[in-house]
Amino acid sequence: MNFGKTASLRTLKAGSDNLYIMTKKTVFLTGGTGNMGWAGFQELYKKGKFNIRLLARDSKKNRKLLDSYSSDPSVTVVWGDLTKYEDVLAGVAGSDYVLHVGGMVSPAADYYPEKTLKVNVAAAENVVKAILAQPNASEIKAVYIGSVAQYGDRNPPYHWGGADEPQTPAKYDMYALSKIRSEEIFASAGLAKWVSLRQTGILYPGILSVVNPTAFHVPMGGVLEWATIEDSGRLLAQVCEDWVPEEFWNKAYNISSGEQYRMTNYEFMTRMLGALGLPSPEKVFEPQWFALKNFHGMWYTDADKLDEILHFRSYTPVDEYFATMKSKLPWFYSLAFLAPAFAVKMFMKPFAYEKGMGTQWWVANDPEKFEAYYGSREAYDAIRSWDDVRPAPLSKITCGAQTTDAQ
């Protein structure tokens, strides 16, 4: 198989009889079958100006997903594994851009923390090693997708921060540690042009239907500045454009869909339930189920910088976007409103008590995690109603030594 650049395009230069050759640039994308990677692949493909090379695990699911592109010469699939250097090298060789999106993420990262650290760091090492092994290594542009998790726990009222914030992962968060170490690999390897784009929580239709114990690891008083899956995909395509300025490279940026996508975790949960026609959090959850600390999330002081350079945001109103997400779910989700609140609570309760992962399992069985996520027995016992965990309207949020209007 030829992993080099594919056929050139013969183009007639405007206002001239001279024929010249314009070579398509090649983009190597890891994680192309995941949420953000797939959105990026679709945006790159729509542009019609790139040869796209995907590294994908060989599975029936991925074979089916990529089958419709098998006859397109602009798309090459390298069936392989991020932890195997030869597979990564096959994708990097001959590429102009390397978009490293792949790796283990939540919820798998929560269930397999040690494996997550090993896989994600090994993948970063392989990608960087393969780039440096190329004869034109100085010309290859490397994009690493980091995470808001790198900033670690930020308790109220300190909700704001930027890309220069210290990186201190929350306790037990091996995923965050893996992202910090992987970013350091890209930043310290001597790559000529690299960038870390730190992804936040991604909004996509499936998020409305995903249920697991990690939902209760999130403090209701915490915040997050979300990004839509469509904006995230456009970001990956835009970063491969020739007009991206030289000063963009060798830095870290925060990704988000903008100011209106700033929500407290309580506001997000309320919107998510509302999109499905379900009652408010107070009706379907117990307040004690939610952790009080040891998570991550910020509202950004600097996220607009990335859009000013790459112009990837659609600025879709947030409530309109939630409605659109619901419309893309299978039809039977439209019947969710028929479920009475007590039935929804009965369905959710086992996740709070799941062995090893549920917050209420920690209360009874894991004193170290209980302390990490609740602080103390006194703090936990003080949760008597939703008034004790529901955040007050955040009209003014502390931003370092300053106070910033949030609404």
C-alpha distance (Angstrom), angle and dihedral (degrees) to the residues before:
residue distance angle dihedral
M1 . . .
N2 3.79 . .
F3 3.81 110.2 .
G4 3.78 94.2 177.1
K5 3.77 127.4 92.9
T6 3.76 115.3 -53.6
A7 3.79 129.1 -132.3
S8 3.77 119.6 -40.1
L9 3.78 125.3 -121.9
R10 3.80 117.8 -116.0
T11 3.78 108.2 -141.8
L12 3.81 132.7 -179.7
K13 3.78 109.3 -127.5
A14 3.81 111.8 -125.0
G15 3.81 113.7 -103.5
S16 3.78 93.3 8.9
D17 3.77 140.3 87.6
N18 3.78 90.0 -142.6
L19 3.77 116.3 111.9
Y20 3.78 116.6 -147.6
I21 3.76 137.3 180.0
M22 3.81 121.0 -115.2
T23 3.79 113.5 -169.1
K24 3.77 119.3 -148.7
K25 3.77 113.4 -124.2
T26 3.78 117.7 -121.5
V27 3.80 122.1 -127.8
F28 3.79 120.5 -163.6
L29 3.81 112.1 -156.5
T30 3.79 126.7 -170.5
G31 3.80 119.8 -164.1
G32 3.79 90.5 28.2
T33 3.80 93.3 149.2
G34 3.82 93.6 53.9
N35 3.79 126.6 86.3
M36 3.80 101.6 -89.2
G37 3.80 94.4 29.7
W38 3.79 93.2 52.5
A39 3.81 91.3 49.2
G40 3.80 88.7 50.2
F41 3.79 92.2 48.5
Q42 3.81 90.6 51.9
E43 3.80 92.0 51.0
L44 3.80 93.1 46.9
Y45 3.80 90.3 48.1
K46 3.82 92.7 50.1
K47 3.79 90.6 56.0
G48 3.81 89.1 62.2
K49 3.78 92.3 -155.7
F50 3.79 102.7 97.0
N51 3.76 138.8 70.9
I52 3.78 102.6 -132.7
R53 3.76 123.7 -153.0
L54 3.82 119.2 -170.1
L55 3.79 128.5 -164.7
A56 3.81 107.0 -149.6
R57 3.77 135.9 168.3
D58 3.76 111.5 -110.6
S59 3.80 104.6 -111.6
K60 3.79 136.7 134.0
K61 3.79 89.7 -110.8
N62 3.80 94.0 53.2
R63 3.81 92.9 42.0
K64 3.79 89.5 54.8
L65 3.80 92.7 44.5
L66 3.81 93.8 52.5
D67 3.80 99.3 34.3
S68 3.80 94.7 98.7
Y69 3.83 90.0 60.8
S70 3.81 95.8 49.8
S71 3.82 93.9 99.7
D72 3.82 95.5 45.2
P73 3.82 110.6 100.8
S74 3.79 91.2 -155.4
V75 3.83 91.5 64.7
T76 3.80 122.9 66.2
V77 3.80 123.0 179.8
V78 3.79 118.5 -154.3
W79 3.79 104.9 -160.7
G80 3.76 105.4 -147.9
D81 3.79 151.0 92.5
L82 3.80 131.4 -77.8
T83 3.79 90.7 -136.0
K84 3.80 92.1 58.9
Y85 3.79 111.5 81.8
E86 3.82 96.0 -155.3
D87 3.82 90.6 56.0
V88 3.79 91.9 50.5
L89 3.81 91.5 44.6
A90 3.81 90.1 54.4
G91 3.78 89.1 57.4
V92 3.79 97.6 43.1
A93 3.81 97.2 46.9
G94 3.80 109.3 101.3
S95 3.81 95.0 6.0
D96 3.78 125.1 134.2
Y97 3.82 95.0 -164.4
V98 3.79 129.4 31.1
L99 3.82 114.7 -161.8
H100 3.79 108.0 -169.9
V101 3.80 105.2 -163.8
G102 3.81 99.9 136.7
G103 3.78 128.8 102.6
M104 3.79 142.5 93.4
V105 3.81 116.0 -51.0
S106 3.80 137.8 171.8
P107 2.98 133.6 -29.9
A108 3.83 91.4 24.5
A109 3.80 89.0 43.7
D110 3.81 90.1 57.2
Y111 3.80 93.2 51.4
Y112 3.81 95.4 42.6
P113 3.82 106.1 31.8
E114 3.81 98.7 157.6
K115 3.80 92.0 47.5
T116 3.80 89.2 48.5
L117 3.79 92.0 55.8
K118 3.79 92.1 47.2
V119 3.81 96.5 45.5
N120 3.79 98.1 43.5
V121 3.79 95.6 46.6
A122 3.82 92.9 44.4
A123 3.80 90.0 50.4
A124 3.80 92.0 52.4
E125 3.79 91.2 48.2
N126 3.80 91.3 50.5
V127 3.80 94.0 48.6
V128 3.80 93.8 49.2
K129 3.82 92.9 43.8
A130 3.81 90.7 50.8
I131 3.80 92.2 50.1
L132 3.79 92.9 49.8
A133 3.81 89.7 49.3
Q134 3.81 91.5 63.2
P135 3.81 120.6 99.1
N136 3.82 88.5 -132.2
A137 3.82 95.7 43.1
S138 3.81 91.6 135.9
E139 3.81 90.2 60.5
I140 3.82 97.9 49.9
K141 3.79 116.6 98.9
A142 3.81 114.1 -145.0
V143 3.80 122.6 -158.1
Y144 3.80 118.8 -168.3
I145 3.80 121.0 -168.1
G146 3.78 108.9 -141.8
S147 3.79 128.6 176.4
V148 3.78 144.2 -115.8
A149 3.82 83.8 -126.4
Q150 3.81 87.1 77.7
Y151 3.82 89.8 76.1
G152 3.80 93.4 57.5
D153 3.78 130.0 -159.4
R154 3.79 117.7 -1.3
N155 3.78 113.8 179.9
P156 3.82 126.5 -158.8
P157 2.93 131.9 -52.3
Y158 3.82 93.0 24.0
H159 3.78 100.8 75.0
W160 3.81 104.1 140.1
G161 3.78 132.2 84.0
G162 3.79 147.9 134.4
A163 3.78 141.3 -136.4
D164 3.81 91.2 -79.3
E165 3.82 92.2 62.8
P166 3.83 116.9 122.2
Q167 3.80 112.9 -94.6
T168 3.80 108.4 -126.9
P169 3.81 112.8 154.5
A170 3.77 119.4 -142.6
K171 3.79 115.8 -101.3
Y172 3.82 112.8 -81.8
D173 3.82 91.0 12.3
M174 3.80 101.6 129.7
Y175 3.80 89.8 163.6
A176 3.80 90.8 61.7
L177 3.80 90.8 46.7
S178 3.80 90.3 50.3
K179 3.81 90.7 52.6
I180 3.79 92.7 48.8
R181 3.79 92.8 50.1
S182 3.79 92.5 44.5
E183 3.78 92.6 51.1
E184 3.81 89.5 49.9
I185 3.81 88.6 54.3
F186 3.81 90.8 56.1
A187 3.81 94.0 42.8
S188 3.81 97.4 47.4
A189 3.81 101.8 38.1
G190 3.79 96.6 86.4
L191 3.81 95.9 -111.0
A192 3.79 111.0 167.6
K193 3.80 94.3 -137.4
W194 3.78 123.4 17.4
V195 3.77 135.1 143.9
S196 3.79 134.6 -172.2
L197 3.79 115.7 -144.1
R198 3.79 107.2 -168.2
Q199 3.78 108.8 -146.9
T200 3.78 122.5 -146.8
G201 3.80 128.0 -159.9
I202 3.81 109.7 -42.9
L203 3.80 121.3 -137.3
Y204 3.80 113.1 -145.6
P205 3.83 131.8 146.7
G206 3.79 94.7 -100.0
I207 3.81 91.8 60.5
L208 3.80 88.1 74.6
S209 3.78 90.9 60.9
V210 3.82 101.1 39.0
V211 3.80 112.3 106.9
N212 3.81 123.4 177.6
P213 3.83 138.9 131.0
T214 3.81 93.5 -91.2
A215 3.81 88.5 76.4
F216 3.80 86.6 76.2
H217 3.81 94.6 48.9
V218 3.81 87.2 75.2
P219 3.84 118.5 90.8
M220 3.79 112.6 -131.1
G221 3.81 90.2 -137.2
G222 3.80 93.3 55.8
V223 3.81 124.7 96.4
L224 3.78 140.2 -140.7
E225 3.78 134.2 -173.1
W226 3.81 102.3 -142.5
A227 3.82 133.2 -151.0
T228 3.78 126.0 -149.9
I229 3.78 119.7 -125.0
E230 3.81 90.2 -120.8
D231 3.80 93.4 53.9
S232 3.80 89.4 46.7
G233 3.79 91.6 53.2
R234 3.79 93.1 48.2
L235 3.80 89.0 50.2
L236 3.81 91.2 59.5
A237 3.79 91.5 49.4
Q238 3.79 95.5 44.9
V239 3.79 93.9 51.8
C240 3.82 87.9 64.2
E241 3.80 94.8 58.9
D242 3.80 120.6 113.2
W243 3.79 92.2 -128.3
V244 3.82 94.2 66.3
P245 3.84 103.2 119.4
E246 3.79 121.9 -116.0
E247 3.81 92.0 -121.5
F248 3.82 89.6 63.4
W249 3.80 92.5 74.9
N250 3.81 131.7 85.0
K251 3.81 94.9 32.7
A252 3.79 141.2 93.7
Y253 3.80 125.0 -115.9
N254 3.79 136.7 -176.5
I255 3.81 120.2 -121.8
S256 3.81 123.1 -141.9
S257 3.79 140.7 137.7
G258 3.78 92.0 -119.9
E259 3.77 145.0 -95.1
Q260 3.80 97.7 -40.7
Y261 3.81 89.7 57.9
R262 3.81 90.9 64.5
M263 3.79 107.8 112.1
T264 3.74 139.2 161.0
N265 3.79 110.4 -120.5
Y266 3.80 88.1 -111.2
E267 3.81 90.3 54.9
F268 3.78 90.6 49.0
M269 3.80 92.6 50.3
T270 3.79 90.5 48.3
R271 3.81 91.8 50.8
M272 3.79 92.4 46.2
L273 3.80 93.8 51.4
G274 3.78 91.1 42.7
A275 3.79 92.1 53.1
L276 3.81 88.0 59.2
G277 3.78 92.8 46.1
L278 3.81 91.4 -111.6
P279 3.83 126.6 140.2
S280 3.80 123.9 -93.8
P281 3.82 121.1 -77.2
E282 3.79 90.2 -99.6
K283 3.82 90.0 64.1
V284 3.80 99.7 47.3
F285 3.82 106.1 31.0
E286 3.78 137.0 48.8
P287 3.81 112.3 -125.7
Q288 3.81 91.5 -131.2
W289 3.80 90.2 63.3
F290 3.81 91.9 73.4
A291 3.81 122.1 79.4
L292 3.79 118.8 -119.8
K293 3.82 98.8 -145.0
N294 3.83 146.9 -11.5
F295 3.79 98.4 84.2
H296 3.81 131.9 102.8
G297 3.78 137.8 -117.7
M298 3.78 140.6 122.3
W299 3.74 143.7 -175.7
Y300 3.78 105.5 -125.5
T301 3.77 128.5 -122.1
D302 3.80 90.4 -167.4
A303 3.83 111.2 30.0
D304 3.80 92.4 109.2
K305 3.82 89.1 67.8
L306 3.79 91.6 73.3
D307 3.80 94.1 51.8
E308 3.79 91.3 46.3
I309 3.82 87.4 60.5
L310 3.82 103.4 35.0
H311 3.85 103.5 25.3
F312 3.80 95.6 -144.9
R313 3.82 103.6 140.9
S314 3.79 122.8 102.9
Y315 3.84 93.7 -167.2
T316 3.80 92.4 -140.5
P317 3.84 109.1 176.4
V318 3.79 107.6 -101.0
D319 3.82 97.2 -125.4
E320 3.79 89.9 48.2
Y321 3.78 89.1 51.8
F322 3.80 93.2 52.6
A323 3.80 89.1 51.5
T324 3.79 89.8 50.7
M325 3.80 91.4 51.1
K326 3.79 90.6 54.5
S327 3.81 91.7 49.5
K328 3.82 89.8 58.0
L329 3.79 95.2 55.4
P330 3.81 122.5 96.2
W331 3.81 112.6 -79.7
F332 3.80 96.0 -106.2
Y333 3.82 91.3 67.8
S334 3.79 86.6 69.3
L335 3.82 86.3 70.0
A336 3.80 93.9 57.8
F337 3.80 90.7 100.3
L338 3.80 88.4 69.0
A339 3.81 91.7 68.0
P340 3.81 111.3 97.6
A341 3.79 117.0 -127.1
F342 3.81 94.2 -111.7
A343 3.82 90.6 54.9
V344 3.81 91.7 50.9
K345 3.81 90.0 49.7
M346 3.81 91.2 50.2
F347 3.81 89.1 51.0
M348 3.82 93.1 49.9
K349 3.81 98.8 43.0
P350 3.84 97.0 79.1
F351 3.80 90.4 58.6
A352 3.81 90.9 57.8
Y353 3.81 89.3 51.6
E354 3.81 99.3 39.9
K355 3.79 112.0 138.7
G356 3.78 112.6 -100.3
M357 3.82 96.2 -2.4
G358 3.80 108.0 46.8
T359 3.78 118.2 96.0
Q360 3.80 91.4 -136.1
W361 3.79 90.8 51.5
W362 3.81 87.2 56.9
V363 3.80 90.0 52.3
A364 3.79 91.1 61.6
N365 3.79 103.9 26.1
D366 3.82 114.5 22.0
P367 3.82 113.4 49.2
E368 3.81 93.9 177.4
K369 3.80 95.2 55.4
F370 3.79 90.5 39.5
E371 3.79 89.8 57.0
A372 3.80 92.4 44.4
Y373 3.81 94.0 52.7
Y374 3.81 100.9 33.7
G375 3.79 104.4 25.3
S376 3.77 98.2 -136.2
R377 3.78 144.7 -8.2
E378 3.79 88.4 -102.2
A379 3.81 91.3 56.3
Y380 3.79 91.0 48.8
D381 3.80 94.4 47.1
A382 3.80 89.2 50.1
I383 3.82 89.9 66.5
R384 3.79 99.3 96.3
S385 3.79 101.0 146.3
W386 3.78 143.0 -1.0
D387 3.80 88.1 -87.4
D388 3.80 86.8 72.5
V389 3.80 95.9 57.8
R390 3.80 105.2 23.2
P391 3.83 108.6 100.6
A392 3.78 118.7 -122.4
P393 3.83 116.5 -117.8
L394 3.77 102.2 -73.1
S395 3.78 101.0 -138.4
K396 3.79 91.0 149.0
I397 3.79 122.7 28.2
T398 3.78 125.8 -172.3
C399 3.80 111.0 -111.6
G400 3.78 105.7 -173.1
A401 3.78 104.8 -66.8
Q402 3.80 92.2 -18.6
T403 3.79 133.7 79.3
T404 3.80 116.3 -132.6
D405 3.81 129.2 -166.4
A406 3.81 109.3 -118.3
Q407 3.78 99.7 -177.5
